[in-house]
Amino acid sequence: MSIIDNKKAFHDYFIEERFEAGMVLEGWEVKSIRAGRVQLKEAYVIVRQGEVFLFGAHISALPTASTHISPDPVRTRKLLLNGEEIKKLIGKVERAGYTLVPLNLHYAKGRIKCEIGLAKGKKQHDKRESEKARDWQREQQSILKQNRR
């Protein structure tokens, strides 16, 4: 069950592989995410010292959930992955020139998970081409719908 999708990631990158990662969150963050007060548009993932971190994800605090603390909405959050997956990501990012981007937040067995994608950047002409293909698919669907009537 998806909480939020990062549509900008699919517009800017070719997603080659996907990984599901757990997140280290504070209590007020979980409540805010469940209320849908999260944004991944400008977020990115970085590997530092053998650990994976989520930068730039904006989680707005609920006024009722954070009365006794001063929450930082864009703090760095650690992502939890298997050791083998981290080694694979380090190899691809450092040698092959890939980028790690958060694709969505979703629930898995009651826990909040972050799906990250191993991605290559799109050029401007690639973006236009994928937009044309999407428009053509939409047009085909409307033509089929009209023919059925």
Secondary structure by P-SEA (a helix, b strand, c coil): cccccaaaaaacccccbbbbbbbbccaaaaaaaaacccccccccccccccbbbbccbbbbbbcccccccccccccbbbbbbcaaaaaaaaaaaaccbbbbbbccccccccbbbbbbbbbbbbcaaaaaaaaaaaaaaaaaaaaaaaaac
